[in-house]
Amino acid sequence: MSQRSNRQLRDEEQLDESLTTSPTKDGEKLSQRLEHFTWAWYTFPMSTGGLALLLSPKNQPNTFPGLETIGKIVYIWDLVIFTLITCAITYRFIRNPALLRESLSHPSEGLFFATAFLSLASIIGGINLYGIPSCGPWLIVVYRVLFWMYFAVTFLVACGHYYLLFSSPALKIQDMTPAWDLPIFPFMLSGTIAAIGASNQPPSQAVPMIVAGLTAQGLGMIVSVIMYVMYVHRMIEWGFPGPKGRPAMFIAVGPPAFTSLALIGMANGFPETTTYFGTNGEATANMLRLLATMVAVFIWSLAFWFFCLALLSVLAVAKELTFHLNWWAFVFPNVGFTIATIKIGDMFQSTGIHWVGSAMTICIVATYLFVGVMHVRAVVTGQILSEGKDEDTYIMERDTKQREQHEVRQKEQNKGA
């Protein structure tokens, strides 16, 4: 009888202990998972913001009542996601400040640092499409200020980030993927921001914005072409990336696609009240539109080729794919590809191209929803945000090596004793 009562007492004590300690364990588990919250998470708001830009009635040839409301909802959702992710990654680096430099200099995680600024580019672009019509002229000034701040900061990021990466001994040509383009992407998207907002600016402010945007877009496209040379060389010599890296191949679609839409947008935003090249403003604007359209079509073909190449490579290993955050490359680069297609249709006033653009938009929305569901599923099942599953696996390898070295030193000390 006494044995049974003692056993019941011990069971009750263990139950009480488990009930009191479980919240702490859950809290520790959450904090441990957040330690693997990498820069690649910004691909989520980056794609969400891109979708908001795509759904704007200004970028859609075939619209319906309520489309602008849907676009605003997606844009607000993007702001919420961006804020939450910024808080989470800030918590990671406050908890372990030494990881910040390691994350920036590493050739896998560090490449995705640029996606934070790409997310900001979508947010700034959304201000012009959704904010200015609702808030009034004061936001036009804010947009201009944000453009110049973004232009300056992203140029410094592009220079400094490539310096860190090129200084890393871990950077190998056989590991080259289109993700190497990412550090120049934010500065390049200064051209896209200029293309979106220049038409709302006063002529005296619009021209400098367009010139700066064209400068940024040109540098970004040229650096991307240099990277393409290494990328194609890598595929010729070592073949396609493994199944994990195949979705990132869609990143190569981005530079020519966004350059095409930026050129057309900046040409359309060029003020007709100015006089250049000895002609009136209207003639200059028409000349720029014609030149931009021809160049845009010329470059668009490169985006289409990279899209087909990436699609075939992904379909070839579709059964082997498991979710990684680079799956969001299915969305964002193709947003630029879709908008570029629609803008080319606008310039040629082609109904057929417009319907192709609308069909591509539907595919982008479906892809976004699919990747979003797979993202949530991966978090729940521990496919990501877990030790050894994310872009920070090098930290686990470093810790393992340090632990092994410590054990060796301990054994040597014990032998000496």
C-alpha positions in Angstrom: 0.0 0.0 0.0 2.8 2.4 1.0 4.8 1.5 -2.1 1.8 2.3 -4.3 1.2 5.6 -2.6 4.8 6.5 -2.9 4.8 5.7 -6.6 1.6 7.8 -7.1 3.3 10.6 -5.2 6.3 10.5 -7.5 4.1 10.4 -10.6 2.2 13.4 -9.4 5.4 15.3 -8.7 6.8 14.5 -12.2 3.5 15.6 -13.7 3.6 18.9 -11.8 7.2 19.4 -12.9 6.4 18.8 -16.6 3.5 21.2 -16.4 5.6 24.0 -14.9 8.6 23.5 -17.1 7.0 22.9 -20.5 6.5 26.6 -21.3 10.2 27.2 -20.6 11.1 24.4 -22.9 8.8 25.7 -25.6 10.4 29.1 -25.2 13.9 27.6 -25.4 12.9 25.7 -28.5 11.5 28.8 -30.2 14.6 30.8 -29.4 16.8 27.9 -30.7 14.8 27.8 -34.0 15.1 31.6 -34.4 18.9 31.2 -34.2 18.6 29.7 -37.7 16.6 32.7 -39.0 18.7 33.7 -42.0 18.8 36.5 -44.5 17.1 34.2 -47.1 13.8 34.8 -45.2 13.6 38.2 -46.9 12.8 36.4 -50.1 9.3 36.0 -48.7 8.4 39.7 -48.4 10.4 40.4 -51.6 8.1 38.1 -53.5 5.0 39.4 -51.8 5.9 43.0 -52.6 6.6 42.0 -56.2 3.2 40.4 -56.4 1.6 43.6 -55.0 3.3 45.6 -57.8 2.1 43.1 -60.4 -1.5 43.3 -59.2 -1.7 47.1 -59.5 -4.2 48.1 -62.2 -1.5 50.3 -63.6 0.5 47.2 -64.5 -2.4 45.1 -65.7 -3.9 45.4 -69.1 -7.1 43.4 -68.2 -8.6 44.5 -64.9 -11.8 44.0 -63.0 -13.5 45.8 -60.1 -11.7 45.0 -56.8 -8.3 44.4 -58.3 -6.8 47.5 -56.7 -8.3 46.4 -53.4 -6.7 43.0 -53.7 -3.4 44.7 -54.6 -3.6 47.0 -51.5 -4.3 43.9 -49.2 -1.2 42.2 -50.6 0.8 45.3 -50.1 -0.3 45.7 -46.5 0.5 41.9 -46.0 3.9 42.6 -47.4 4.5 45.4 -44.8 3.5 43.1 -42.0 5.7 40.2 -43.2 8.7 42.6 -43.6 8.3 44.0 -40.1 8.0 40.5 -38.5 11.0 39.1 -40.4 13.1 42.2 -39.5 12.2 41.7 -35.8 13.1 38.0 -36.0 16.5 38.4 -37.6 17.3 41.3 -35.3 16.6 39.0 -32.4 19.0 36.5 -33.8 21.9 38.9 -34.1 21.3 40.5 -30.7 21.3 37.1 -29.1 24.6 36.3 -30.9 26.3 39.4 -32.4 29.3 37.5 -33.7 27.1 35.8 -36.3 26.4 39.1 -38.1 29.8 39.3 -39.8 29.9 35.6 -40.5 26.5 35.7 -42.1 27.5 38.6 -44.4 30.8 37.1 -45.5 29.7 33.6 -46.1 29.1 32.7 -49.8 25.8 31.0 -49.2 23.9 32.9 -46.5 25.7 36.2 -47.3 24.3 36.4 -50.8 20.8 36.7 -49.5 21.6 39.8 -47.5 20.6 41.8 -50.6 17.0 40.4 -50.5 16.4 42.7 -47.5 17.0 45.7 -49.8 15.0 44.1 -52.6 12.1 43.9 -50.2 12.5 47.6 -49.5 12.5 48.3 -53.3 9.1 46.7 -53.6 7.8 48.7 -50.6 9.0 52.0 -52.1 7.5 51.1 -55.5 4.2 50.3 -53.8 4.1 53.8 -52.2 3.7 55.3 -55.7 1.1 52.8 -56.8 -1.0 52.5 -53.7 0.0 55.3 -51.3 0.2 58.5 -53.4 -3.3 58.2 -54.9 -4.7 57.9 -51.4 -2.5 60.2 -49.4 -1.8 63.2 -51.6 1.1 65.2 -52.9 3.2 65.2 -49.8 4.0 61.5 -50.4 5.5 62.5 -53.8 8.3 64.3 -51.9 8.7 61.3 -49.6 9.0 59.0 -52.6 11.8 61.2 -54.1 13.7 61.3 -50.8 13.4 57.6 -50.3 14.7 57.0 -53.9 17.9 59.0 -53.4 18.5 57.4 -50.0 18.0 53.9 -51.5 20.2 54.8 -54.5 23.1 55.8 -52.2 22.8 53.1 -49.6 22.4 50.2 -52.1 25.5 51.4 -54.1 27.6 51.2 -50.9 26.0 47.8 -50.1 26.9 46.5 -53.6 30.6 47.6 -53.3 31.0 46.5 -49.7 29.2 43.2 -50.1 31.1 42.1 -53.1 34.3 43.0 -51.4 33.5 40.7 -48.5 32.5 37.9 -50.8 35.5 38.2 -53.1 37.7 38.2 -49.9 36.2 34.9 -48.8 38.4 31.8 -49.4 35.2 29.7 -49.5 34.1 31.3 -52.8 34.6 28.7 -55.5 33.7 29.0 -59.2 32.2 25.5 -59.2 29.7 26.7 -56.7 28.6 29.6 -58.8 24.8 30.2 -59.1 22.8 33.2 -60.3 22.5 34.1 -56.6 25.9 35.8 -57.1 23.9 38.5 -58.9 22.0 39.3 -55.7 24.4 41.9 -54.2 24.0 44.2 -57.3 20.2 43.6 -57.5 19.2 46.3 -55.0 21.2 49.0 -56.7 19.9 47.9 -60.1 16.3 48.2 -58.9 16.9 51.9 -58.4 16.1 52.0 -62.1 12.8 50.2 -61.5 11.9 52.6 -58.6 12.7 55.6 -60.9 10.6 54.0 -63.7 7.6 53.6 -61.3 7.7 57.1 -59.8 9.3 59.5 -62.2 6.0 60.4 -64.0 4.6 61.8 -60.7 7.6 64.0 -60.0 8.1 67.6 -61.2 10.1 67.8 -64.4 13.1 69.4 -62.6 13.2 66.3 -60.3 12.1 63.7 -62.7 15.1 64.0 -65.1 17.8 63.6 -62.4 15.8 60.6 -61.1 15.7 59.0 -64.5 19.4 59.6 -65.2 20.3 58.1 -61.8 17.9 55.2 -62.4 19.4 54.5 -65.9 22.9 54.6 -64.4 22.0 52.1 -61.7 20.1 49.8 -64.1 23.0 49.9 -66.5 25.6 48.9 -63.9 23.4 46.2 -62.6 22.8 44.7 -66.0 26.5 44.9 -67.0 27.6 43.2 -63.7 24.9 40.6 -64.3 26.2 39.9 -67.8 29.7 39.4 -66.3 28.2 36.9 -63.8 26.3 35.2 -66.6 29.6 34.4 -68.3 30.9 32.6 -65.1 27.5 31.0 -64.6 27.4 29.5 -68.2 31.1 28.4 -67.8 30.2 26.7 -64.6 27.3 24.8 -66.2 29.5 23.8 -69.2 32.2 22.4 -67.0 30.3 21.1 -64.0 26.7 20.8 -65.2 23.6 22.1 -63.6 23.4 22.8 -59.8 22.0 20.0 -57.6 18.3 19.7 -57.0 18.5 22.1 -54.0 20.0 24.9 -56.2 17.8 24.5 -59.2 15.0 27.0 -58.1 17.7 29.7 -57.8 18.3 29.4 -61.5 15.2 31.6 -62.0 17.2 34.5 -60.4 19.0 34.8 -63.8 15.6 35.9 -65.3 15.5 39.0 -63.1 18.2 41.4 -64.5 17.1 41.4 -68.2 13.4 41.4 -67.2 13.6 44.3 -64.8 15.9 46.2 -67.1 13.4 45.9 -69.9 10.5 47.2 -67.8 12.7 49.9 -66.3 13.8 51.2 -69.7 10.2 51.5 -70.9 9.0 53.0 -67.6 11.7 55.6 -67.5 11.1 56.6 -71.1 7.4 56.9 -70.4 8.2 59.0 -67.4 10.4 61.4 -69.2 8.8 64.9 -69.0 7.7 66.3 -72.3 8.2 69.9 -71.1 12.0 69.7 -71.3 14.1 70.4 -74.3 17.2 68.3 -75.1 19.2 67.5 -78.3 18.0 70.6 -80.0 14.4 69.4 -80.3 11.1 70.0 -78.4 10.2 67.9 -75.4 7.6 65.8 -77.1 9.9 64.8 -79.9 12.6 63.8 -77.4 10.1 61.8 -75.3 8.9 59.9 -78.4 12.5 59.2 -79.5 13.3 57.8 -76.0 10.1 55.6 -76.0 11.1 54.1 -79.4 14.7 53.5 -78.4 13.6 52.0 -75.0 11.1 49.7 -76.6 13.6 48.3 -79.1 16.2 47.7 -76.4 13.6 46.2 -74.1 12.6 43.6 -76.6 16.2 42.9 -77.4 17.0 42.2 -73.7 13.6 40.5 -72.9 14.7 37.6 -75.1 17.6 36.9 -72.7 15.1 36.7 -69.8 12.9 34.3 -71.8 15.9 32.1 -72.6 17.0 31.9 -68.9 13.3 31.3 -67.9 13.1 28.3 -70.3 16.4 26.9 -69.1 15.5 27.2 -65.5 12.1 25.7 -66.0 13.4 22.6 -67.8 16.1 22.1 -65.2 13.6 22.2 -62.4 11.1 19.9 -64.1 13.9 17.4 -64.7 14.4 17.0 -60.9 10.9 17.9 -59.7 10.5 14.6 -57.8 13.7 15.2 -55.8 12.9 18.8 -54.7 12.4 19.6 -51.1 11.5 23.1 -49.9 14.1 25.7 -49.3 13.7 29.4 -49.1 15.2 29.8 -52.6 11.8 28.5 -53.9 10.7 32.1 -53.7 12.8 32.6 -56.8 9.9 31.0 -58.6 8.0 34.3 -58.0 10.1 37.5 -57.8 12.2 37.3 -60.9 9.2 36.1 -62.9 7.2 39.1 -61.6 9.7 41.3 -63.5 9.4 39.1 -66.5 5.6 39.3 -66.5 5.5 43.1 -66.0 8.1 43.5 -68.8 6.0 41.4 -71.1 2.9 43.6 -70.3 4.9 46.8 -70.9 6.1 45.7 -74.2 2.5 44.9 -75.1 1.6 48.4 -74.1 4.2 50.0 -76.3 3.1 47.9 -79.3 -0.6 48.1 -78.4 -0.9 44.4 -78.8 -4.0 42.7 -77.4 -2.4 39.3 -77.9 0.7 40.2 -75.7 -1.7 41.7 -73.1 -3.5 38.4 -72.8 -0.3 36.5 -72.5 0.7 38.9 -69.7 -2.6 38.3 -68.0 -2.1 34.5 -68.2 1.4 34.9 -66.8 -0.1 36.9 -63.9 -2.5 34.1 -63.1 0.4 31.7 -63.1 2.4 33.9 -60.8 -0.5 34.2 -58.3 -0.9 30.4 -58.3 2.8 29.9 -57.8 2.9 32.4 -54.9 0.1 30.5 -53.2 1.8 27.2 -53.7 5.2 28.3 -52.5 3.5 30.0 -49.5 1.7 26.8 -48.5 5.0 24.8 -48.9 6.8 27.4 -46.8 4.4 27.1 -43.9 4.5 23.3 -44.2 8.3 23.3 -44.1 8.4 25.4 -40.9 5.9 23.2 -39.2 7.7 19.9 -40.2 11.1 21.3 -39.4 12.4 21.3 -43.0 13.6 24.8 -42.4 14.4 26.9 -39.3 16.1 23.9 -37.8 19.7 22.9 -37.2 21.5 21.8 -40.4 18.5 22.7 -42.6 19.1 26.4 -43.5 21.7 28.6 -45.2 23.7 28.8 -41.9 24.9 25.2 -41.9 28.5 26.5 -41.9 28.0 27.7 -38.4 27.0 24.2 -37.3 30.1 22.8 -39.0 32.2 25.4 -37.2 30.7 24.6 -33.8 31.2 20.9 -34.5 34.8 21.4 -35.4 35.4 23.5 -32.3 33.7 20.9 -30.1 36.0 18.1 -31.6 39.1 20.3 -31.0 38.0 20.8 -27.4 37.5 17.1 -26.9 41.0 16.4 -28.3 42.6 18.9 -26.0 40.7 17.4 -23.0 42.0 14.0 -23.8 45.5 15.3 -24.1 45.2 17.0 -20.8 43.8 13.8 -19.2 46.7 11.8 -20.5 49.2 14.3 -19.3 47.6 14.2 -15.8 
